[in-house]
Amino acid sequence: MVFVGITPTGLGDGVDKYLDAHGYDSSSRLHIVYAWRENYGVQDFITYVCGEGMVKSEARWLWHLITEHC
């Protein structure tokens, strides 16, 4: 299934599929990409995305998924 209008994050196919499966919209994806590119470690990433509404355990899991693909 392809979601029309949602641009890939550039963080890997697995990350995009995960975000698709969990219904993340374009705005949420932009926050995740920003957090990945602008923060320097796992704690900064988690702090930022949790501040935008993501659950901490999901943020930690997503960090590991991204680091496996980038």
N, C-alpha and C positions, 0 to 999 in steps of 0.2 A: 504494500500500500504506500502510495506517495501522497504527502500532504502538499497541496498546491499553495504556493506563496511562502513556504518556509525555506529559507536559505540554509544550506549546511553550515555548521559552525566552524568547520576547519579543524575540529578537534578529534576527528576520526569517525569512521563509519559506525563503530560500535556506540560511541557517544551519541551520535545523531539518532540512531535507532532507539537507544534508551530514552532520549528526550521525546521522540515521537510516541513511543509506547506509553509514556506517562503524561502525554498531553501538554508538554511545554510549548508555549507560544513564542512568536518571534521576539517579543520584548524580554521574556525570561531568558531566552537563548543569548541575547545581547548582554544581559547581566552576567551570565555564566562565562561568556567569552571575555568580557571585561575583567572579571575576577581572575581568570586564568592568566591573562596577559599582563595585568597591572599589579598583582600581588605576588609576593616573592616566596611564599611557602604555603604549606598545607593549612596552617592556622589562619593566615591572612585570607586565604581562599574561603575557608569555612566561615570565618567571621563575616565576610562580605555577603556571601550567598544566603547565610542564615538571616542576616539583616534584611534581605529582600524576601524572606518568607520560606526558605527551604529548611527542611528538618535536618538537624545536625548529622544524624547517622547517614542520611541520603547524601549530604554534602561530602562527607568523608569518603563514602563509596564512590561518588562521582569523581572526586580527586584521583583516586587510585585508577579508575577506568581511564581517565584522561592521560595520566602519566604512563600508562601501558601503551597508549597509541600516539603520543607526541614525543 
